Amino acid sequence: MKQNIYDNDTFFKSYTSLRKTGVTYNDFVEQPAIKSAISTLNGKTVLDLGCGNGQFSKYCVDNGAVKVTAVDISMNMIEQAKHENKHDKIDYICTPIEDYEVKNQKFDLIVSSLMIHYVEDYTELIEKVESLLNKNGEFIFSTEHPIVTSRKEMNNWMKDEGGNKLHWKLDHYQEEGKREQHWYVDGVVKYHRTISTLINTVIQSGLVLEKLIEPQSIPSGLEKMPKLMNEKRRPSFIVIKAIKQND
Amino acid sequence: MKQNIYDNDTFFKSYTSLRKTGVTYNDFVEQPAIKSAISTLNGKTVLDLGCGNGQFSKYCVDNGAVKVTAVDISMNMIEQAKHENKHDKIDYICTPIEDYEVKNQKFDLIVSSLMIHYVEDYTELIEKVESLLNKNGEFIFSTEHPIVTSRKEMNNWMKDEGGNKLHWKLDHYQEEGKREQHWYVDGVVKYHRTISTLINTVIQSGLVLEKLIEPQSIPSGLEKMPKLMNEKRRPSFIVIKAIKQND
């Protein structure tokens, strides 16, 4: 059973009201890094894995993509995407990534934003991505940084009595697997993987690693969300870009 | 001025008596990982950057290397190497890596064991390595893991009153540069770099990343040095392997 927290009503309401503020880690840290890694969208076919509300899919067509296939497990998210980011060059499809099947179609760019830490079988996913890329196609994904997913307990800032952050608590780094946490609702499951697993699996699939980004906030984020200064102390996300050199 | 702590008498005595025990992080964690990453030594020419006491250079000729050039900044180490690991297929050269010049000679394998965190200009070093590799040549190096070099203060295990390790203290991850510490003597300088810097610099030099290893202890290490269990909690080292695909 694939996890579908976005169709939990409590979670969905909290999540969408957060995202609507436009003042989030996504806006200032993760999305700028993903976008900076794309060589060009002009004339490209795109697969958006875990498209959420369709904001990034819409960004792709607004910047020259000729076709975007946008996939998400959550009917809530797909309905919101169809409502807010409808476009005749975007196909929204509601299915778990793991079950997504496509024949006789490949893509120039495959992007996945903060979805892969929910997927149990990382190797299978990466192999599927590799098989769906055109020659010279790009794969760019973000995931929670192993530094933040490793420790099994939550509340990972060590604080003094005044609530000041002293350091980040790190532990259990080599113990890959499930991490359960409370994020609006109890029992949200994410999967911790080491950096070497994240990278070696991509390379073993046949893709060529081009770049790693451990993003910090863009300047406007530091003004609007001062706590993003903490991204200097420990990275929340990692962005990996790889290329399919051979067909 | 390049740092040469190994020619400090106090440091050198402590360091050599530690290494002679054969019960070290090098023996059980770092060297097994380096060796596992080498495709073959048979018939290969090797450059050993930061060769220390020559143990690894000797391992190379014992396992089929036809010629090893072994470089170290420390006269103490080079003299020990010439004494303990002398071999007519090994040339020991005493010079800082940064000043090492060689004309009309390239290598099939370049290895550097736990030296690169002492080097200030990482980009220059990687570009030199790339220029010294034959086509299809391998570059394998280990360095202290960014998780352990990041925090500016030392004593990075958070302990309870009974001395039990609660978690690893992580901080200052994105602030690259000098970290000064006490290791037998005061003022040992190491350079912290993020994982993205370590990897992207290799890729930008033209080398192709093949593998990342965040090694744990081999089983015999856990018997002889029980504290190596802590390598599961946070990795001390990272090993990077890259290939020169084009000449």
Interface residues (C-beta under 8 A of the other chain):
Chain A: I147 R151 M158 L166 H167 W168 K169 L170 D171 H172 Y173 Q174 E175 T194 I195 S196 I199 N200 I203 V208 L209 E210 K211 L212 I213 E214 Q216 E231 K232 R233 R234 P235 I238
Chain B: I147 R151 M158 L166 H167 W168 K169 L170 D171 H172 Y173 Q174 E175 T194 I195 S196 I199 N200 I203 V208 L209 E210 K211 L212 I213 E214 Q216 E231 K232 R233 R234 P235 I238
